[in-house]
Amino acid sequence: MPKIIADEWMTLDGVVQAPGDPDEDRSGGFRHGGWHIPYFDDLSQEWVVEYLNEAGAFLFGRRTYEILAGYWPNASEEERAVAEPLNTKPKHVASTTLTEPLDWEGASLLQGDLAEAVSALKEEDGGDIHVIGSAELVRALLEHDLVDGLNLMIDPLAVGGGKSIFPDDGALRPMRLVRSEVTTTGAILATYARA
């Protein structure tokens, strides 16, 4: 039975918004886009490739899907280690605004209620389903108790506000640390499983 694993790049204060580019997501007046790039090193790149290869499939929200689908199908040969699993494995997209057929090969829209559709995915045969980025989607999955694990790269900086994956609902969600490493840039690579 597949597990749902959320893969996130995060600041010390829990922000996941716009890690890769200044213009990635300026919603809410966020002005620190691209904060993650200085913290990426060889160890964190190996970690990313590892979780991409471990995935049986991927699950994205609309915005993350559009960003990744616009880049990875045309990635350079040097980026093959990241591009290959993203381009060849099944991709499920949670969106109420996109319509099928989706442009990225192997991508399909989830149908109906989000919690019911993801619960159905967890009943299928296959490897774990990794959610990359997709803060709003991960928050909704956490609210419905559908996230089984977290792969977090926690960068040593605070940005003072922005989107988080964690619901602000007062619920306790205990996790168990499975693995951790510290990168050369001081970021923490931490894998958690539901306790």
Contact map, one row per residue, 1 for C-alpha under 8 A:
111000000000000000000000000000000000000000000000000000000000000000000000000000000000000000000000000000000000000000000000011111110000000000000000000000000000000000000000000000000000000000000000000
111100000000000000000000000000000000000000000000000000000000000000000000000000000000000000000000000000000000000000000000111111111000000000000000000000000000000000000000000000000000000000000000000
111110000000000000000000000000000000000000000000000000000000000000000000000000000000000000000000000000000000000000000000010000111000000000000000001110000000000000000000000000000000000000000000000
011111000000000000000000000000000000000000000000000000000000000000000000000000000000000000000000000000000000000000000000010000011110000000000000011110000000000000000000000000000000000000000000000
001111100000000000000000000000000000000000000000000000000000000000000000000000000000000000000000000000000000000000000000000000011110000000000000001111100000000000000000000000000000000000000000000
000111110000000000000000000000000000000000000000000000000000000000000000000000000000000000000000000000000000000000000000000000000111100001000000001011100000000000000000000000000000000000000000000
000011111000000000000000000000000000000000000000000000000000000000000000000000000000000000000000000000000000000000000000000000000111100000000000000001110000000000000000000000000000000000000000000
000001111100000100000000000000000000000000000000000000000000000000000000000000000000000000000000000000000000000000000000000000000001100000000000000001111000000000000000000000000000000000000000000
000000111110000100100000000000000001000000000000000000000000000000000000000000000000000000000000000000000000000000000000000000000000100000000000000000011110000000000000000000000000000000000000000
000000011111111100100000000000000001000000000000000000000000000000000000000000000000000000000000000000000000000000000000000000000000000000000000000000011110000000000000000000000000000000000000000
000000001111111100000000000000000000000000000000000000000000000000000000000000000000000000000000000000000000000000000000000000000000000000000000000000000111111000000000000000000000000000000000000
000000000111111000000000000000000000000000000000000000000000000000000000000000000000000000000000000000000000000000000000000000000000000000000000000000000111110000000000000000000000000000000000000
000000000111111000000000000000000000000000000000000000000000000000000000000000000000000000000000000000000000000000000000000000000000000000000000000000000000111110000000000000000000000000000000000
000000000111111100000000000000000000000000000000000000000000000000000000000000000000000000000000000000000000000000000000000000000000000000000000000000000000000000011000000000000000000000000000000
000000000111111110000000000000000000000000000000000000000000000000000000000000000000000000000000000000000000000000000000000000000000000000000000000000000000001011111000000000000000000000000000000
000000011110011111100000000000000000000000000000000000000000000000000000000000000000000000000000000000000000000000000000000000000000101000000000000000000000000001111000000000000000000000000000000
000000000000001111100000100000001000000000000000000000000000000000000000000000000000000000000000000000000000000000000000000000000000001000000000000000000000000001110000000000000000000000000000000
000000000000000111111111110000011110000000000000000000000000000000000000000000000000000000000000000000000000000000000000000000000000000000000000000000000000000000000000000000000000000000000000000
000000001100000111111001000000001111100000000000000000000000000000000000000000000000000000000000000000000000000000000000000000000000000000000000000000000000000000000000000000000000000000000000000
000000000000000001111101000000001111100000000000000000000000000000000000000000000000000000000000000000000000000000000000000000000000000000000000000000000000000000000000000000000000000000000000000
000000000000000001111111000000001110000000000000000000000000000000000000000000000000000000000000000000000000000000000000000000000000000000000000000000000000000000000000000000000000000000000000000
000000000000000001011111110000111100000000000000000000000000000000000000000000000000000000000000000000000000000000000000000000000000000000000000000000000000000000000000000000000000000000000000000
000000000000000001001111110000001000000000000000000000000000000000000000000000000000000000000000000000000000000000000000000000000000000000000000000000000000000000000000000000000000000000000000000
000000000000000001111111110000001100000000000000000000000000000000000000000000000000000000000000000000000000000000000000000000000000000000000000000000000000000000000000000000000000000000000000000
000000000000000011000111111001001000000000000000000000000000000000000000000000000000000000000000000000000000000000000000000000000000000000000000000000000000000000000000000000000000000000000000000
000000000000000001000111111111101000000000000000000000000000000000000000000000000000000000000000000000000000000000000000000000000000000000000000000000000000000000000000000000000000000000000000000
000000000000000000000000111111000000000000000000000000000000000000000000000000000000000000000000000000000000000000000000000000000000000000000000000000000000000000000000000000000000000000000000000
000000000000000000000000011111000000000000000000000000000000000000000000000000000000000000000000000000000000000000000000000000000000000000000000000000000000000001000000000000000000000000000000000
000000000000000000000000011111100000000000000000000000000000000000000000000000000000000000000000000000000000000000000000000000000000000000000000000000000000000000000000000000000000000000000000000
000000000000000000000000111111111000000000000000000000000000000000000000000000000000000000000000000000000000000000000000000000000000000000000000000000000000000011000000000000000000000000000000000
000000000000000000000100010011111000000000000000000000000000000000000000000000000000000000000000000000000000000000000000000000000000000000000000000000000000000000000000000000000000000000000000000
000000000000000001000100000001111110000000000000000000000000000000000000000000000000000000000000000000000000000000000000000000000000000000000000000000000000001000000000000000000000000000000000000
000000000000000011111111110001111110000000000000000000000000000000000000000000000000000000000000000000000000000000000000000000000000000000000000000000000000000000000000000000000000000000000000000
000000000000000001111101000000011111100000000000000000000000000000000000000000000000000000000000000000000000000000000000000000000000000000000000000000000000000000000000000000000000000000000000000
000000000000000001111000000000011111110000000000000000000000000000000000000000000000000000000000000000000000000000000000000000000000000000000000000000000000000000000000000000000000000000000000000
000000001100000000110000000000000111111100000000000000000000000000000000000000000000000000000000000000000000000000000000000000000000000000000000000000000010000000000000000000000000000000000000000
000000000000000000110000000000000111111100000000000000000000000000000000000000000000000000000000000000000000000000000000000000000000000000000000000000000000000000000000000000000000000000000000000
000000000000000000000000000000000011111100000000000000000000000000000000000000000000000000000000000000000000000000000000000000000000000000000000000000000000000000000000000000000000000010000000000
000000000000000000000000000000000001111110000000000000000000000000000000000000000000000000000000000000000000000000000000000000000000000000000000000000000010000000000000000000000000000011100000000
000000000000000000000000000000000001111111011000000000000000000000000000000000000000000000000000000000000000000000000000000000000000000000000000000000000000000000000000000000000000000010000000000
000000000000000000000000000000000000001111111000000000000000000000000000000000000000000000000000000000000000000000000000000000000000000000000000000000000000000000000000000000000000001110000000000
000000000000000000000000000000000000000111111100000000000000000000000000000000000000000000000000000000000000000000000000000000000000000000000000000000000000000000000000000000000000000000000000000
000000000000000000000000000000000000000011111110000000000000000000000000000000000000000000000000000000000000000000000000000000000000000000000000000000000000000000000000000000000000001100000000000
000000000000000000000000000000000000000111111111000000000000000000000000000000000000000000000000000000000000000000000000000000000000000000000000000000001000000000000000000000000000001000001000000
000000000000000000000000000000000000000111111111100000000000000000000000000000000000000000000000000000000000000000000000000000000000000000000000000000000000000000000000000000000000000000000000000
000000000000000000000000000000000000000001111111110000000000000000000000000000000000000000000000000000000000000000000000000000000000000000000000000000000000000000000000000000000000000000000000000
000000000000000000000000000000000000000000111111111000000000000000000000000000000000000000000000000000000000000000000000000000000000000000000000000000000000000000000000000000000000000000001000000
000000000000000000000000000000000000000000011111111100000000000000000000000000000100000000000000000000000000000000000000000000000000000000000000000000000000000000000000000000000000000000000000000
000000000000000000000000000000000000000000001111111110000000000000000000000000001100000000000000000000000000000000000000000000000000000000000000000000000000000000000000000000000000000000000000000
000000000000000000000000000000000000000000000111111111000000000000000000000000000000000000000000000000000000000000000000000000000000000000000000000000000000000000000000000000000000000000000000000
000000000000000000000000000000000000000000000011111111100000000000000000000000000000000000000000000000000000000000000000000000000000000000000000000000000000000000000000000000000000000000000000000
000000000000000000000000000000000000000000000001111111100000000000000000000000000100110000000000000000000000000000000000000000000100000000000000000000000000000000000000000000000000000000000000000
000000000000000000000000000000000000000000000000111111110000000000000000000000000000100000000000000000000000000000000000000000000000000000000000000000000000000000000000000000000000000000000000000
000000000000000000000000000000000000000000000000011111110000000000000000000000000000000000000000000000000000000000000000000000110000000000000000000000000000000000000000000000000000000000000000000
000000000000000000000000000000000000000000000000001111111100000000000000000000000000000000000000000000000000000000000000000000111100000000000000000000000000000000000000000000000000000000000000000
000000000000000000000000000000000000000000000000000011111100000000000000000000000000000011000000000000000000000000000000000001111100000000000000000000000000000000000000000000000000000000000000000
000000000000000000000000000000000000000000000000000000111110000000000000000000000000000011110000000000000000000000000000000000111100000000000000000000000000000000000000000000000000000000000000000
000000000000000000000000000000000000000000000000000000111111000000000000000000000000010011110000000000000000000000000000000000001111000000000000000000000000000000000000000000000000000000000000000
000000000000000000000000000000000000000000000000000000001111100000000000000000000000000000111100000000000000000000000000000000001111000000000000000000000000000000000000000000000000000000000000000
000000000000000000000000000000000000000000000000000000000111110110000000000000000000000000111100000000000000000000000000000000000011110010000000000000000000000000000000000000000000000000000000000
000000000000000000000000000000000000000000000000000000000011111110000000000000000000000000001110000000000000000000000000000000000000011110000000000000000000000000000000000000000000000000000000000
000000000000000000000000000000000000000000000000000000000001111111000000000000000000000000001110010000000000000000000000000000000000010000000000000000000000000000000000000000000000000000000000000
000000000000000000000000000000000000000000000000000000000000111111100000000000000000000000000000000000000000000000000000000000000000010000000000000000000000000000000000000000000000000000000000000
000000000000000000000000000000000000000000000000000000000001111111110000000000000000000000000000000000000000000000000000000000000001110000000000000000000000000000000000000000000000000000000000000
000000000000000000000000000000000000000000000000000000000001111111111000000000000000000000001000000000000000000000000000000000000000000000000000000000000000000000000000000000000000000000000000000
000000000000000000000000000000000000000000000000000000000000011111111100000000000000000000000000000000000000000000000000000000000000000000000000000000000000000000000000000000000000000000000000000
000000000000000000000000000000000000000000000000000000000000001111111110000000000000000000000000000000000000000000000000000000000000000000000000000000000000000000000000000000000000000000000000000
000000000000000000000000000000000000000000000000000000000000000111111111000000000000000000000000000000000000000000000000000000000000000000000000000000000000000000000000000000000000000000000000000
000000000000000000000000000000000000000000000000000000000000000011111111100000000000000000000000000000110000000000000000000000000000000000000000000000000000000000000000000000000000000000000000000
000000000000000000000000000000000000000000000000000000000000000001111111100000000000000000000000000000000000000000000000000000000000000000000000000000000000000000000000000000000000000000000000000
000000000000000000000000000000000000000000000000000000000000000000111111111000000000000000000000000000000000000000000000000000000000000000000000000000000000000000000000000000000000000000000000000
000000000000000000000000000000000000000000000000000000000000000000011111111000000010011000000000000000000000000000000000000000000000000000000000000000000000000000000000000000000000000000000000000
000000000000000000000000000000000000000000000000000000000000000000001111111000000010001000000000000000010000000000000000000000000000000000000000000000000000000000000000000000000000000000000000000
000000000000000000000000000000000000000000000000000000000000000000000011111100000000000000000000000000000000000000000000000000000000000000000000000000000000000000000000000000000000000000000000000
000000000000000000000000000000000000000000000000000000000000000000000011111110110010000000000000000000000000000000000000000000000000000000000000000000000000000000000000000000000000000000000000000
000000000000000000000000000000000000000000000000000000000000000000000000011111110000000000000000000000000000000000000000000000000000000000000000000000000000000000000000000000000000000000000000000
000000000000000000000000000000000000000000000000000000000000000000000000001111110000000000000000000000000000000000000000000000000000000000000000000000000000000000000000000000000000000000000000000
000000000000000000000000000000000000000000000000000000000000000000000000000111111000000000000000000000000000000000000000000000000000000000000000000000000000000000000000000000000000000000000000000
000000000000000000000000000000000000000000000000000000000000000000000000001111111110000000000000000000000000000000000000000000000000000000000000000000000000000000000000000000000000000000000000000
000000000000000000000000000000000000000000000000000000000000000000000000001111111111000000000000000000000000000000000000000000000000000000000000000000000000000000000000000000000000000000000000000
000000000000000000000000000000000000000000000000100000000000000000000000000001111111100000000000000000000000000000000000000000000000000000000000000000000000000000000000000000000000000000000000000
000000000000000000000000000000000000000000000001100100000000000000000000000000111111110000000000000000000000000000000000000000000000000000000000000000000000000000000000000000000000000000000000000
000000000000000000000000000000000000000000000000000000000000000000000001101000111111111000000000000000000000000000000000000000000000000000000000000000000000000000000000000000000000000000000000000
000000000000000000000000000000000000000000000000000000000000000000000000000000011111111100000000000000000000000000000000000000000000000000000000000000000000000000000000000000000000000000000000000
000000000000000000000000000000000000000000000000000110000000000000000000000000001111111110000000000000000000000000000000000000000000000000000000000000000000000000000000000000000000000000000000000
000000000000000000000000000000000000000000000000000100000100000000000001000000000111111110000000000000000000000000000000000000000000000000000000000000000000000000000000000000000000000000000000000
000000000000000000000000000000000000000000000000000000000000000000000001100000000011111110000000000000011100000000000000000000000000000000000000000000000000000000000000000000000000000000000000000
000000000000000000000000000000000000000000000000000000000000000000000000000000000001111111000000000000001100000000000000000000000000000000000000000000000000000000000000000000000000000000000000000
000000000000000000000000000000000000000000000000000000011100000000000000000000000000111111100000000000000100000000000000000000000000000000000000000000000000000000000000000000000000000000000000000
000000000000000000000000000000000000000000000000000000011100000000000000000000000000000111110000000000000110000000000000000000000000000000000000000000000000000000000000000000000000000000000000000
000000000000000000000000000000000000000000000000000000001111000000000000000000000000000011111000000000000111000000000000000000000000000000000000000000000000000000000000000000000000000000000000000
000000000000000000000000000000000000000000000000000000001111000000000000000000000000000001111100000000000011110000000000000000000000000000000000000000000000000000000000000000000000000000000000000
000000000000000000000000000000000000000000000000000000000011110010000000000000000000000000111110000000000011110000000000000000000000000000000000000000000000000000000000000000000000000000000000000
000000000000000000000000000000000000000000000000000000000011110000000000000000000000000000011111000000000000110001000000000000000000000010000000000000000000000000000000000000000000000000000000000
000000000000000000000000000000000000000000000000000000000000110000000000000000000000000000001111110000000000110000000000000000000000000000000000000000000000000000000000000000000000000000000000000
000000000000000000000000000000000000000000000000000000000000000000000000000000000000000000000111110000000000000000000000000000000000000000000000000000000000000000000000000000000000000000000000000
000000000000000000000000000000000000000000000000000000000000000000000000000000000000000000000011111000000000000000000000000000000000000000000000000000000000000000000000000000000000000000000000000
000000000000000000000000000000000000000000000000000000000000010000000000000000000000000000000011111101000000100000000000000000000000000000000000000000000000000000000000000000000000000000000000000
000000000000000000000000000000000000000000000000000000000000000000000000000000000000000000000000111111000000100000000000000000000000000000000000000000000000000000000000000000000000000000000000000
000000000000000000000000000000000000000000000000000000000000000000000000000000000000000000000000011111000001100000000000000000000000000000000000000000000000000000000000000000000000000000000000000
000000000000000000000000000000000000000000000000000000000000000000000000000000000000000000000000001111100001000000000000000000000000000000000000000000000000000000000000000000000000000000000000000
000000000000000000000000000000000000000000000000000000000000000000000000000000000000000000000000011111111011100000000000000000000000000000000000000000000000000000000000000000000000000000000000000
000000000000000000000000000000000000000000000000000000000000000000001000000000000000000000000000000011111010000000000000000000000000000000000000000000000000000000000000000000000000000000000000000
000000000000000000000000000000000000000000000000000000000000000000001000100000000000001000000000000001111110000000000000000000000000000000000000000000000000000000000000000000000000000000000000000
000000000000000000000000000000000000000000000000000000000000000000000000000000000000001100000000000001111110000000000000000000000000000000000000000000000000000000000000000000000000000000000000000
000000000000000000000000000000000000000000000000000000000000000000000000000000000000001111100000000000011111000000000000000000000000000000000000000000000000000000000000000000000000000000000000000
000000000000000000000000000000000000000000000000000000000000000000000000000000000000000001111000000001111111100000000000000000000000000000000000000000000000000000000000000000000000000000000000000
000000000000000000000000000000000000000000000000000000000000000000000000000000000000000000111000000111000111110000000000000000000000000000000000000000000000000000000000000000000000000000000000000
000000000000000000000000000000000000000000000000000000000000000000000000000000000000000000011110011101000011111000000000000000000000000000000000000000000000000000000000000000000000000000000000000
000000000000000000000000000000000000000000000000000000000000000000000000000000000000000000011110000000000001111101001000000000000000000000000000000000000000000000000000000000000000000000000000000
000000000000000000000000000000000000000000000000000000000000000000000000000000000000000000000000000000000000111111001000000000000000000000000000000000000000000000000000000000000000000000000000000
000000000000000000000000000000000000000000000000000000000000000000000000000000000000000000000000000000000000011111011000000000000000000000000000000000000000000000000000000000000000000000000000000
000000000000000000000000000000000000000000000000000000000000000000000000000000000000000000000000000000000000001111111000000000000000000000000000000000000000000000000000000000000000000000000000000
000000000000000000000000000000000000000000000000000000000000000000000000000000000000000000000100000000000000011111111100000000000000000000000000000000000000000000000000000000000000000000000000000
000000000000000000000000000000000000000000000000000000000000000000000000000000000000000000000000000000000000000011111110000000000000000000001001010000000000000000000000000000000000000000000000000
000000000000000000000000000000000000000000000000000000000000000000000000000000000000000000000000000000000000000111111111000000000000000000000000000000000000000000000000000000000000000000000000000
000000000000000000000000000000000000000000000000000000000000000000000000000000000000000000000000000000000000011111111111100000000000000000000000000000000000000000000000000000000000000000000000000
000000000000000000000000000000000000000000000000000000000000000000000000000000000000000000000000000000000000000001111111110000000000000000000000010000000000000000000000000000000000000000000000000
000000000000000000000000000000000000000000000000000000000000000000000000000000000000000000000000000000000000000000111111111000000000000000000000010000000000000000000000000000000000000000000000000
000000000000000000000000000000000000000000000000000000000000000000000000000000000000000000000000000000000000000000011111111100000000000000000000000000000000000000000000000000000000000000000000000
010000000000000000000000000000000000000000000000000000000000000000000000000000000000000000000000000000000000000000001111111100000000000000000000000000000000000000000000000000000000000000000000000
111100000000000000000000000000000000000000000000000000000000000000000000000000000000000000000000000000000000000000000111111100000000000000000000000000000000000000000000000000000000000000000000000
110000000000000000000000000000000000000000000000000000000000000000000000000000000000000000000000000000000000000000000011111110000000000000000000000000000000000000000000000000000000000000000000000
110000000000000000000000000000000000000000000000000000000000000000000000000000000000000000000000000000000000000000000001111111000000000000000000000000000000000000000000000000000000000000000000000
110000000000000000000000000000000000000000000000000000000000000000000000000000000000000000000000000000000000000000000000001111100000000000000000000000000000000000000000000000000000000000000000000
110000000000000000000000000000000000000000000000000000010000000000000000000000000000000000000000000000000000000000000000000111110000000000000000000000000000000000000000000000000000000000000000000
111000000000000000000000000000000000000000000000000001111000000000000000000000000000000000000000000000000000000000000000000011111000000000000000000000000000000000000000000000000000000000000000000
111110000000000000000000000000000000000000000000000001111000000000000000000000000000000000000000000000000000000000000000000001111100000000000000000000000000000000000000000000000000000000000000000
011110000000000000000000000000000000000000000000000000111110000000000000000000000000000000000000000000000000000000000000000000111110000000000000000000000000000000000000000000000000000000000000000
000111100000000000000000000000000000000000000000000100111110000000000000000000000000000000000000000000000000000000000000000000011111000000000000000000000000000000000000000000000000000000000000000
000111100000000000000000000000000000000000000000000000000111000000000000000000000000000000000000000000000000000000000000000000001111110001000000000000000000000000000000000000000000000000000000000
000001110000000000000000000000000000000000000000000000000111000100000000000000000000000000000000000000000000000000000000000000000111110000000000000000000000000000000000000000000000000000000000000
000001111000000100000000000000000000000000000000000000000001000100000000000000000000000000000000000000000000000000000000000000000011111001000000000000000000000000000000000000000000000000000000000
000000000000000000000000000000000000000000000000000000000001111100000000000000000000000000000000000000000000000000000000000000000011111111000000000000000000000000000000000000000000000000000000000
000000000000000110000000000000000000000000000000000000000000100000000000000000000000000000000000000000000000000000000000000000000000111111100000000000000000000000111000000000000000000000000000000
000000000000000000000000000000000000000000000000000000000000100000000000000000000000000000000000000000000000000000000000000000000000011111110000000000000000000000001000000000000000000000000000000
000000000000000000000000000000000000000000000000000000000001100000000000000000000000000000000100000000000000000000000000000000000000011111111000000000000000000000000000000000000000000000000000000
000001000000000000000000000000000000000000000000000000000000000000000000000000000000000000000000000000000000000000000000000000000010111111111100001000000000000000001100000000000000000000000000000
000000000000000000000000000000000000000000000000000000000000000000000000000000000000000000000000000000000000000000000000000000000000001111111110000000000000000000011110000000000000000000000000000
000000000000000000000000000000000000000000000000000000000000000000000000000000000000000000000000000000000000000000000000000000000000000111111111000000000000000000000010000000000000000000000000000
000000000000000000000000000000000000000000000000000000000000000000000000000000000000000000000000000000000000000000100000000000000000000011111111111000000000000000000000000000000000000000000000000
000000000000000000000000000000000000000000000000000000000000000000000000000000000000000000000000000000000000000000000000000000000000000001111111111000000000000000000110000000000000000000000000000
000000000000000000000000000000000000000000000000000000000000000000000000000000000000000000000000000000000000000000000000000000000000000000111111110000000000000000000010000000000000000000000000000
000000000000000000000000000000000000000000000000000000000000000000000000000000000000000000000000000000000000000000100000000000000000000000011111110000000000000000000000000000000000000000000000000
000000000000000000000000000000000000000000000000000000000000000000000000000000000000000000000000000000000000000000000000000000000000000000001111111000000000000000000000000000000000000000000000000
000100000000000000000000000000000000000000000000000000000000000000000000000000000000000000000000000000000000000000100110000000000000000000001111111100000000000000000000000000000000000000000000000
001111000000000000000000000000000000000000000000000000000000000000000000000000000000000000000000000000000000000000000000000000000000000001001100111111000000000000000000000000000000000000000000010
001110000000000000000000000000000000000000000000000000000000000000000000000000000000000000000000000000000000000000000000000000000000000000000000011111000000000000000000000000000000000000000000110
001111000000000000000000000000000000000000000000000000000000000000000000000000000000000000000000000000000000000000000000000000000000000000000000001111100000000000000000000000100000000000000011110
000011110000000000000000000000000000000000000000000000000000000000000000000000000000000000000000000000000000000000000000000000000000000000000000001111110000000000000000000000000000000000000111100
000011110000000000000000000000000000000000000000000000000000000000000000000000000000000000000000000000000000000000000000000000000000000000000000000011111000000000000000000000000000000000001111000
000000111100000000000000000000000000000000000000000000000000000000000000000000000000000000000000000000000000000000000000000000000000000000000000000001111100000000000000000000000000000000011110000
000000011100000000000000000000000000000000010000000000000000000000000000000000000000000000000000000000000000000000000000000000000000000000000000000000111110000000000000000000000000000000111100000
000000001111000000000000000000000000000000000000000000000000000000000000000000000000000000000000000000000000000000000000000000000000000000000000000000011111000000000000000000000000000000111100000
000000001111000000000000000000000001001000000000000000000000000000000000000000000000000000000000000000000000000000000000000000000000000000000000000000001111100000000000000000000000000001110000000
000000000011000000000000000000000000000000000000000000000000000000000000000000000000000000000000000000000000000000000000000000000000000000000000000000000111110000000000000000000000000001100000000
000000000011100000000000000000000000000000000000000000000000000000000000000000000000000000000000000000000000000000000000000000000000000000000000000000000011111000000000000000000000000000000000000
000000000011100000000000000000000000000000000000000000000000000000000000000000000000000000000000000000000000000000000000000000000000000000000000000000000001111100000000000000000000000000000000000
000000000010101000000000000000010000000000000000000000000000000000000000000000000000000000000000000000000000000000000000000000000000000000000000000000000000111111000000000000000000000000000000000
000000000000100000000000000000000000000000000000000000000000000000000000000000000000000000000000000000000000000000000000000000000000000000000000000000000000011111000000000000000000000000000000000
000000000000101000000000000001000000000000000000000000000000000000000000000000000000000000000000000000000000000000000000000000000000000000000000000000000000001111100000000000000000000000000000000
000000000000001110000000000101000000000000000000000000000000000000000000000000000000000000000000000000000000000000000000000000000000000000000000000000000000001111110000000000000000000000000000000
000000000000001110000000000000000000000000000000000000000000000000000000000000000000000000000000000000000000000000000000000000000000001000000000000000000000000011111000000000000000000000000000000
000000000000011110000000000000000000000000000000000000000000000000000000000000000000000000000000000000000000000000000000000000000000001000100000000000000000000001111110000000000000000000000000000
000000000000011100000000000000000000000000000000000000000000000000000000000000000000000000000000000000000000000000000000000000000000001101100000000000000000000000111110000000000000000000000000000
000000000000000000000000000000000000000000000000000000000000000000000000000000000000000000000000000000000000000000000000000000000000000001100100000000000000000000011111000000000000000000000000000
000000000000000000000000000000000000000000000000000000000000000000000000000000000000000000000000000000000000000000000000000000000000000000110110000000000000000000011111110000000000000000000000000
000000000000000000000000000000000000000000000000000000000000000000000000000000000000000000000000000000000000000000000000000000000000000000000000000000000000000000000111110000000000000000000000000
000000000000000000000000000000000000000000000000000000000000000000000000000000000000000000000000000000000000000000000000000000000000000000000000000000000000000000000011111000000000000000000000000
000000000000000000000000000000000000000000000000000000000000000000000000000000000000000000000000000000000000000000000000000000000000000000000000000000000000000000000011111100000000000000000000000
000000000000000000000000000000000000000000000000000000000000000000000000000000000000000000000000000000000000000000000000000000000000000000000000000000000000000000000000111110000000000000000000000
000000000000000000000000000000000000000000000000000000000000000000000000000000000000000000000000000000000000000000000000000000000000000000000000000000000000000000000000011111000000000000000000000
000000000000000000000000000000000000000000000000000000000000000000000000000000000000000000000000000000000000000000000000000000000000000000000000000000000000000000000000001111100000000000000000010
000000000000000000000000000000000000000000000000000000000000000000000000000000000000000000000000000000000000000000000000000000000000000000000000000000000000000000000000000111110000000000000000011
000000000000000000000000000000000000000000000000000000000000000000000000000000000000000000000000000000000000000000000000000000000000000000000000000010000000000000000000000011111000000000000001111
000000000000000000000000000000000000000000000000000000000000000000000000000000000000000000000000000000000000000000000000000000000000000000000000000000000000000000000000000001111100000000000001111
000000000000000000000000000000000000000000000000000000000000000000000000000000000000000000000000000000000000000000000000000000000000000000000000000000000000000000000000000000111111000000000111100
000000000000000000000000000000000000000000000000000000000000000000000000000000000000000000000000000000000000000000000000000000000000000000000000000000000000000000000000000000011111000000000111100
000000000000000000000000000000000000000000000000000000000000000000000000000000000000000000000000000000000000000000000000000000000000000000000000000000000000000000000000000000001111100000001111000
000000000000000000000000000000000000000000000000000000000000000000000000000000000000000000000000000000000000000000000000000000000000000000000000000000000000000000000000000000001111110000011110000
000000000000000000000000000000000000000000000000000000000000000000000000000000000000000000000000000000000000000000000000000000000000000000000000000000000000000000000000000000000011111000011100000
000000000000000000000000000000000000000000000000000000000000000000000000000000000000000000000000000000000000000000000000000000000000000000000000000000000000000000000000000000000001111111111000000
000000000000000000000000000000000000000010110000000000000000000000000000000000000000000000000000000000000000000000000000000000000000000000000000000000000000000000000000000000000000111111111000000
000000000000000000000000000000000000000010100000000000000000000000000000000000000000000000000000000000000000000000000000000000000000000000000000000000000000000000000000000000000000011111100000000
000000000000000000000000000000000000011110000000000000000000000000000000000000000000000000000000000000000000000000000000000000000000000000000000000000000000000000000000000000000000011111100000000
000000000000000000000000000000000000001000000000000000000000000000000000000000000000000000000000000000000000000000000000000000000000000000000000000000000011000000000000000000000000011111110000000
000000000000000000000000000000000000001000000000000000000000000000000000000000000000000000000000000000000000000000000000000000000000000000000000000000001111000000000000000000000000011111111000000
000000000000000000000000000000000000000000000000000000000000000000000000000000000000000000000000000000000000000000000000000000000000000000000000000000011110000000000000000000000001111001111100000
000000000000000000000000000000000000000000010010000000000000000000000000000000000000000000000000000000000000000000000000000000000000000000000000000000111100000000000000000000000011111000111110000
000000000000000000000000000000000000000000000000000000000000000000000000000000000000000000000000000000000000000000000000000000000000000000000000000001111100000000000000000000001111100000011111000
000000000000000000000000000000000000000000000000000000000000000000000000000000000000000000000000000000000000000000000000000000000000000000000000000011110000000000000000000000001111000000001111100
000000000000000000000000000000000000000000000000000000000000000000000000000000000000000000000000000000000000000000000000000000000000000000000000000011100000000000000000000000111110000000000111110
000000000000000000000000000000000000000000000000000000000000000000000000000000000000000000000000000000000000000000000000000000000000000000000000000111000000000000000000000000111100000000000011111
000000000000000000000000000000000000000000000000000000000000000000000000000000000000000000000000000000000000000000000000000000000000000000000000001110000000000000000000000011110000000000000001111
000000000000000000000000000000000000000000000000000000000000000000000000000000000000000000000000000000000000000000000000000000000000000000000000000000000000000000000000000001110000000000000000111
